[in-house]
Structures are given as structure tokens and as C-alpha cells.
């Protein structure tokens, strides 16, 4: 499965990369960076260093948007640390590679032309690069095999937002981009929102074997600590909420998610900035705000245990896989 990852590393982004690296089903052909968990300059350096840690620094990295389509960027140091990866950036190995000169949106379009109907796009940061790529070439949506988004929130299990009472971080960071991506007619668009990802909440004790692994496991364990500490303060229990890895896992195990079809909108501005809404009942067929909007799949629930097992096995295997490449 040829994969393009659009990402803002990010503690959970690092874990998603670990999952991709460990699973033989995936061939990561390109990576693009975006602002979000930290500045795009920082997320780009994080991506390069993480790829070096995973011994796949030959994967091209393309720099994307530094700010949303409208407005200014916001970061999440309280969740991901000042460096975006839980304070481990300086411990990650320097990469011999440099970012590519072709900007992210152009690179994504080029990859879709190189691999028509074969490329699976996974976007786990703000969706700005994806929206910019669609502006360059609307045919991208039908040319990729699928597009998987980690973001949004629809209220299942009470999960309505994680940065405001009604907005998830990626949608909130650029709702204009989110709405444009939701408007496109993708071959298949699947959204993996908080409704599903918050269900994959891995207790720290289940992650402890990472401490006894090689450099990959040990650094992932270190990165998880402040991230889990944030959730301990917010929710009362120290655990890893594997948002981005859960979205990647949806490509491998779609059957463990509960999907609902319907058009989606993102709200820009005001009290509900970043809120996402799905008209799954078809209540507004003649409303100009909804006319012509395509239906997409939203994961409203996920079975935690098989997803936790998938992720844990991959992260524990990462060091062995890296050693094989030395």
C-alpha cells in the first residue's frame, strides 16, 4: 500500500510513523510537513530526525504550510512540548537528508500523478496542505486511492472537542481548509475523529516494555511521558491517546470501526470555530450550505483492544526492524 503522510510531528505523529515503519503492508513514498503541534520549521526537523531514527531517511520530506489558509497559526506546547515531540528532539539523530525544494502541495499532486489510483493519503495535522493541493489540481481527489483524515469531532461518547468545547485541534487550526477538503469528491474519504481516537487510550503500564527496547522504543517512551502527563492533568489518568496511529490503523483494520456516511461541513469563525457537522440524516437537502456536498465516511466508534494490540506490537517491533536495515 503506497502511502503519503501529511503530518505535524508531534508525539502521536511520531508513533504513527513508528506504526507505518513496522508494518510490511505500507510503502511510505513521501512525507509533507505542516504547522500544528509546533511551527512548520520545527515539525520538518522533527520529521527528518524521526525518519533517521527509523533508518528511512531516504523518504523525501516536503515543507508545507506555515499557517492556515486564513488567520494565524497556533501550536500545542502544553500537549507536545516546546519542540513538538515531548522534549526529545535534541536526542533524535541528525539526518543527513535535507527537505526537498518542491513545496508540499505540489509534491502531493506530483505523487498522485506518479501513482494514479495507488496512492493512499493520510493527513494527521491541519489539512492546509491537502486543501492547497486541491486548489492546484482538483483532480487529486479522484486520482488517489483514498484519503484518511485524523481530525474533527462529532459528539459520540461525549467527544465534541479537545481545544474548545466544540472543536478538535486539526479542524480548529484551519477550518477553511477542512471545509474545502470535505467539499471535494474523493474516491474515498474517511475521517477518523475524536469519537474513535479517544477510544484508543493506552494505559502507561501497557507501554512500559518500550523502555527495555532499543533506541526507538526508549525514545518513544520518553516522548510519551509529558504527553501522557497532559492527559493525566486533564482527564485524571496517565495514558497515551493514540490519535494519529489510530487513523493509520484504519487502513489496516477498517472493520473495527463503526462508520457513518454523510456530507460534512466545518465552521469558520465565532464561538463554534472549528466545529464539524455531518448531515447523516439528510435533513438539509435543499439548504444552499449543503447542496452538492458529497457524502464521506466518519468513524464514530472503534474497538480499542485490537487497535491497541496492533499499535503496541508495531512499536515493540520497530527496533528489530530498524536493526535489520543496519
C-alpha positions in Angstrom: 0.0 0.0 0.0 1.7 3.2 -1.2 1.3 5.9 1.5 1.8 9.6 1.6 1.8 11.1 5.2 0.9 14.7 5.8 2.0 15.4 9.3 3.0 17.9 12.1 5.3 15.8 14.3 4.0 15.6 17.1 4.2 12.9 19.8 1.3 10.9 18.3 2.7 11.6 14.8 6.0 10.0 15.8 4.0 7.0 17.0 2.1 6.9 13.7 5.4 6.9 11.8 6.6 4.0 14.0 3.5 2.0 13.1 4.0 2.7 9.4 7.6 1.7 9.6 6.9 -1.6 11.3 4.0 -2.8 9.1 5.0 -4.5 5.8 1.7 -3.5 4.2 2.9 0.1 3.9 5.4 1.7 1.5 5.9 5.3 2.6 6.7 7.2 -0.6 6.6 10.7 0.7 6.0 12.9 3.7 4.9 16.5 3.9 5.0 18.7 7.0 2.6 21.4 8.2 2.3 23.7 11.2 0.2 22.4 14.1 1.8 20.7 17.1 4.8 23.1 16.5 6.0 25.5 13.8 6.5 24.0 10.4 10.2 24.6 10.7 10.2 22.5 13.9 7.9 19.8 12.5 10.1 19.5 9.4 13.2 19.0 11.5 11.3 16.5 13.7 10.2 14.6 10.6 13.7 14.4 9.2 15.2 13.2 12.6 12.4 10.7 13.2 13.0 9.2 9.7 16.7 8.9 10.5 15.9 7.2 13.8 13.7 4.7 11.9 16.5 4.3 9.3 14.4 5.5 6.4 15.9 9.0 5.8 15.7 8.3 2.0 12.0 9.1 2.1 11.5 12.6 0.7 10.3 15.3 3.1 8.4 18.3 1.7 7.8 21.5 3.6 4.2 22.6 3.7 2.1 25.4 5.2 3.4 27.6 8.0 -0.1 29.0 8.7 -3.7 28.3 7.9 -5.4 29.5 4.8 -6.9 32.3 6.8 -5.7 33.6 10.2 -2.6 32.8 12.1 -1.0 29.6 13.4 -1.4 28.2 16.9 0.7 25.5 18.4 0.3 23.0 21.3 3.3 23.2 23.6 1.2 22.2 26.5 0.4 18.9 24.9 3.5 18.1 22.8 6.2 20.1 24.5 8.0 23.1 23.1 9.8 21.0 20.4 6.6 19.2 19.4 7.9 15.8 20.4 7.8 15.8 24.2 11.3 17.2 24.6 13.2 14.5 22.8 14.1 16.5 19.6 17.7 17.1 20.7 18.1 13.4 21.4 17.0 12.3 18.0 19.8 11.6 15.5 20.7 14.3 13.0 19.6 13.4 9.5 21.9 13.5 6.5 19.0 14.4 4.4 17.6 17.9 3.7 14.0 18.8 2.9 13.1 18.7 -0.8 12.7 22.0 -2.6 9.3 21.2 -4.1 6.6 22.5 -1.8 4.3 20.0 -0.1 1.1 20.8 -2.1 2.9 20.5 -5.4 4.7 17.3 -4.3 1.4 15.7 -3.3 -0.1 16.4 -6.7 3.0 15.1 -8.4 2.9 11.9 -6.3 -0.7 11.3 -7.2 0.2 11.6 -10.9 3.1 9.2 -10.4 0.9 6.6 -8.7 -2.7 7.1 -10.1 -5.3 5.2 -8.1 -2.5 3.7 -6.0 -1.6 6.4 -3.5 -3.2 6.4 -0.1 -3.1 9.9 1.5 -3.1 10.1 5.3 -3.3 13.6 6.8 -2.8 13.8 10.6 -2.2 17.5 11.0 -4.2 20.6 10.0 -5.5 20.0 6.5 -3.9 23.1 4.9 -1.5 21.2 2.6 -4.3 19.0 1.3 -6.6 22.0 0.6 -3.7 23.8 -1.2 -3.1 20.7 -3.3 -6.8 20.5 -4.2 -6.6 24.2 -5.3 -3.7 23.4 -7.5 -5.4 20.3 -9.0 -9.0 19.3 -8.0 -8.4 16.0 -9.8 -6.2 14.9 -7.0 -9.3 13.8 -5.0 -10.3 11.2 -7.6 -6.8 10.2 -8.5 -5.7 9.0 -5.1 -6.9 5.6 -3.9 -8.1 7.0 -0.6 -7.7 9.9 1.8 -7.7 9.3 5.5 -8.0 12.3 7.9 -7.3 12.4 11.6 -9.4 15.2 12.9 -12.8 16.6 13.7 -15.3 15.6 16.4 -19.0 14.7 16.1 -20.1 14.1 19.7 -20.1 10.3 20.0 -19.2 9.2 23.6 -19.3 12.9 24.5 -16.2 13.7 22.4 -17.1 17.1 21.0 -13.7 18.8 21.0 -10.2 18.9 22.6 -9.2 22.6 22.1 -12.6 24.2 22.6 -15.9 22.7 23.8 -16.9 22.1 20.2 -13.7 21.8 18.1 -10.8 19.3 17.6 -7.3 20.7 17.1 -6.7 19.9 13.4 -10.1 21.2 12.3 -9.8 24.2 14.7 -6.3 25.1 13.3 -7.7 25.5 9.8 -11.4 25.1 9.4 -11.3 26.8 6.0 -9.0 24.1 4.7 -11.1 21.4 6.4 -14.3 22.6 4.7 -12.6 22.6 1.3 -11.3 19.1 1.8 -14.7 17.9 2.9 -16.2 19.5 -0.3 -14.0 17.5 -2.7 -15.3 14.4 -4.4 -12.7 11.9 -3.3 -12.6 8.3 -4.5 -12.9 7.5 -0.8 -12.5 10.0 2.1 -12.6 8.5 5.6 -12.5 10.8 8.7 -11.2 9.3 11.9 -12.3 11.9 14.5 -12.0 12.1 18.3 -15.1 9.9 18.5 -12.9 7.0 17.5 -9.3 8.0 18.5 -10.2 8.9 22.1 -11.3 5.3 22.5 -7.8 4.1 21.9 -6.5 5.2 25.2 -3.5 3.1 26.2 -2.5 2.9 29.9 1.1 3.7 30.6 1.7 0.3 32.2 1.0 -1.4 28.9 3.6 0.8 27.2 6.4 0.1 29.8 8.0 -2.7 27.6 9.2 0.1 25.3 11.6 1.2 28.0 13.6 -2.1 27.6 13.8 -1.9 23.8 16.5 -0.2 21.7 16.7 3.5 20.9 13.4 3.6 19.0 11.4 2.2 21.9 13.2 4.1 24.5 12.8 7.5 22.8 9.2 6.8 22.1 8.7 6.0 25.8 10.4 9.3 26.7 8.3 11.3 24.3 5.1 9.7 25.7 5.7 10.8 29.3 4.8 14.6 29.1 2.1 13.8 26.5 0.5 11.3 28.9 1.1 13.8 31.8 -1.1 16.3 30.0 -3.9 13.8 29.8 -3.4 12.9 33.4 -3.9 16.5 34.4 -6.9 16.9 32.0 -8.7 13.6 32.4 -7.3 12.2 35.6 -5.4 9.2 34.3 -2.0 9.0 32.6 -2.4 7.3 29.3 -1.5 7.6 25.6 -4.3 8.6 23.4 -3.1 7.3 20.0 -4.9 9.7 17.7 -2.7 9.6 14.6 -1.7 5.9 14.9 -5.5 5.1 15.1 -6.0 6.9 11.8 -3.2 5.0 10.1 -4.7 1.7 11.6 -8.0 2.4 9.9 -6.3 1.5 6.6 -5.3 -1.9 8.0 -8.4 -2.7 10.2 -11.4 -0.8 8.9 -13.7 -3.5 10.3 -13.0 -2.5 13.9 -14.5 1.0 13.3 -18.2 1.9 13.1 -18.7 4.1 10.0 -21.4 6.6 9.2 -21.9 8.2 5.8 -22.9 11.8 5.1 -21.7 15.2 3.9 -19.5 17.2 6.3 -19.0 20.9 7.0 -16.5 22.8 9.1 -17.5 26.1 10.8 -15.2 29.1 10.5 -15.3 31.9 12.9 -17.2 32.7 16.1 -17.9 30.6 19.1 -18.1 27.4 17.0 -14.8 28.0 15.1 -13.5 24.6 14.0 -16.7 22.7 14.8 -17.5 19.9 12.4 -21.0 18.8 11.4 -22.3 15.8 9.4 -25.7 15.7 7.9 -26.0 12.0 8.1 -29.8 12.0 8.2 -30.2 14.2 5.0 -32.0 16.9 6.9 -30.8 19.8 4.8 -31.0 18.6 1.1 -32.2 21.9 -0.2 -30.2 24.2 2.1 -27.6 26.1 0.0 -25.0 25.3 2.7 -25.3 21.6 2.0 -26.4 21.3 -1.7 -23.9 19.4 -3.7 -21.8 18.3 -0.8 -20.6 14.7 -1.2 -21.0 12.1 1.5 -18.0 10.8 3.3 -17.3 8.1 5.9 -16.9 9.1 9.6 -15.7 6.7 12.2 -18.0 7.2 15.2 -16.6 4.4 17.3 -13.6 2.0 17.4 -12.9 -1.3 19.2 -10.0 -0.3 21.5 -8.4 -3.7 22.2 -7.5 -4.8 18.6 -6.2 -1.3 17.8 -4.1 -1.2 21.0 -2.6 -4.6 20.2 -1.8 -3.6 16.7 0.0 -0.4 17.8 1.8 -2.0 20.7 3.1 -4.9 18.6 4.3 -2.4 15.9 6.1 -0.1 18.3 7.8 -3.1 20.1 8.9 -4.5 16.7 10.3 -1.1 15.4 13.8 -1.6 16.9 14.1 -5.1 15.4 13.1 -3.9 12.0 15.5 -0.9 12.2 18.3 -3.3 13.2 17.7 -5.4 10.0 18.5 -2.3 7.9 21.9 -1.7 9.5 
